[in-house]
Amino acid sequence: MEKTHALGRHILCEAYGCDPEVLNDRKMVEKIMVEAALECGAEIREVAFHQFSPQGVSGVVVISESHLAIHTWPELGYAAIDVFTCGHRVDPWDACNYLIDNFKAERTKTTEIERGFVQRTVVAVESA
């Protein structure tokens, strides 16, 4: 018998109506992203963020379970957010909801994708 198992969950979030001042503050975006990773119980490995000129921030928080990434357009109040976690210990929705709340999004379009399906062969052993 074969059983299908996803390796991870990837949340893609389109966040609209966010606070433009927050979205254009590299330090604040980084702080919120790190806090979101901690909020969902992830183990942080690396953090890298960049401030664009004249505006916008991009960054990633690399976690043992995968990553959280963001690209912001403050002039539009928009943020593209990815939260990808592997395994079952960390819930990516906890991080995503934290980000939505802290960026003060007025509305969102969020999709979850299961990643990396692996087929496992399950061997049944009968004993007498």
C-alpha positions as CSV (number, residue, x, y, z in Angstrom):
1,M,0.0,0.0,0.0
2,E,1.3,3.5,-0.8
3,K,0.6,6.6,1.2
4,T,1.2,10.2,0.0
5,H,2.7,12.6,2.4
6,A,3.5,16.4,1.9
7,L,6.9,17.6,3.1
8,G,5.7,21.1,3.8
9,R,3.1,23.8,3.7
10,H,3.7,27.1,1.8
11,I,1.4,30.1,2.4
12,L,1.3,32.8,-0.2
13,C,-0.3,36.0,1.2
14,E,-1.2,39.1,-0.8
15,A,-1.7,41.8,1.9
16,Y,-3.5,45.0,0.8
17,G,-4.1,48.2,2.7
18,C,-1.1,47.8,5.0
19,D,0.5,50.7,6.9
20,P,2.9,52.3,4.4
21,E,5.2,53.7,7.1
22,V,5.7,50.2,8.5
23,L,6.2,48.7,5.0
24,N,8.9,51.3,4.3
25,D,10.8,50.8,7.6
26,R,13.5,48.0,7.1
27,K,14.1,47.7,10.8
28,M,10.4,47.4,11.6
29,V,9.7,44.9,8.8
30,E,12.6,42.8,10.0
31,K,11.4,42.9,13.6
32,I,7.9,41.9,12.7
33,M,9.1,39.1,10.5
34,V,11.5,37.7,13.2
35,E,8.7,37.9,15.8
36,A,6.3,36.0,13.4
37,A,8.9,33.2,13.1
38,L,9.2,33.0,16.9
39,E,5.4,33.3,17.3
40,C,4.9,30.0,15.3
41,G,7.7,28.3,17.2
42,A,10.2,28.2,14.4
43,E,14.0,28.1,15.0
44,I,15.7,31.1,13.3
45,R,18.9,30.4,11.4
46,E,19.6,33.6,9.3
47,V,18.0,37.0,8.8
48,A,18.6,39.3,5.7
49,F,16.7,42.4,4.8
50,H,17.3,45.2,2.3
51,Q,15.9,48.8,2.0
52,F,15.3,50.0,-1.5
53,S,15.4,53.6,-2.7
54,P,13.2,55.5,-2.9
55,Q,11.0,52.9,-1.1
56,G,10.3,49.3,-0.3
57,V,11.8,46.5,1.7
58,S,12.6,42.9,0.8
59,G,13.8,40.3,3.2
60,V,14.0,36.7,4.4
61,V,14.1,34.9,7.7
62,V,15.6,31.5,7.2
63,I,14.3,29.0,9.7
64,S,15.2,25.4,10.3
65,E,11.8,24.5,9.0
66,S,12.3,26.6,5.8
67,H,11.6,30.4,5.5
68,L,9.5,33.5,5.8
69,A,10.0,36.1,2.9
70,I,8.5,39.5,2.1
71,H,8.6,42.2,-0.6
72,T,6.9,45.5,0.1
73,W,5.4,48.3,-2.0
74,P,4.7,51.0,0.6
75,E,3.4,53.4,-2.1
76,L,0.6,50.8,-2.7
77,G,0.2,49.6,0.9
78,Y,1.0,46.1,-0.5
79,A,3.1,43.3,0.8
80,A,3.8,39.9,-0.9
81,I,4.4,37.4,1.9
82,D,5.6,33.8,1.8
83,V,5.7,31.5,4.8
84,F,7.0,28.0,4.1
85,T,7.4,25.4,6.8
86,C,8.4,21.7,6.6
87,G,7.3,19.1,9.1
88,H,4.4,19.3,11.5
89,R,5.8,21.0,14.5
90,V,5.4,24.6,13.2
91,D,2.1,26.0,11.9
92,P,2.7,28.6,9.1
93,W,-0.7,30.1,9.7
94,D,0.4,31.3,13.1
95,A,3.2,33.3,11.5
96,C,1.0,34.5,8.6
97,N,-1.7,35.8,10.9
98,Y,0.8,37.6,13.0
99,L,2.2,39.3,9.9
100,I,-1.3,40.3,8.7
101,D,-2.1,41.8,12.1
102,N,1.2,43.7,12.5
103,F,1.3,45.1,9.0
104,K,-2.3,46.2,9.6
105,A,-3.6,44.7,6.4
106,E,-7.2,45.8,5.5
107,R,-7.7,42.7,3.3
108,T,-5.8,39.7,2.2
109,K,-5.8,37.0,-0.4
110,T,-4.1,33.9,1.0
111,T,-3.4,30.5,-0.5
112,E,-1.9,27.4,1.1
113,I,0.0,24.9,-1.1
114,E,1.2,21.6,0.1
115,R,4.8,21.1,-1.2
116,G,6.9,18.0,-2.0
117,F,4.6,15.1,-2.1
118,V,6.4,11.9,-1.3
119,Q,5.0,8.4,-1.8
120,R,5.9,6.0,1.0
121,T,5.5,2.3,0.8
122,V,3.8,1.0,3.9
123,V,4.4,-2.7,4.5
124,A,1.8,-4.5,6.5
125,V,3.2,-7.4,8.6
126,E,0.8,-9.9,9.9
127,S,1.6,-12.1,12.8
128,A,-0.1,-15.4,13.8
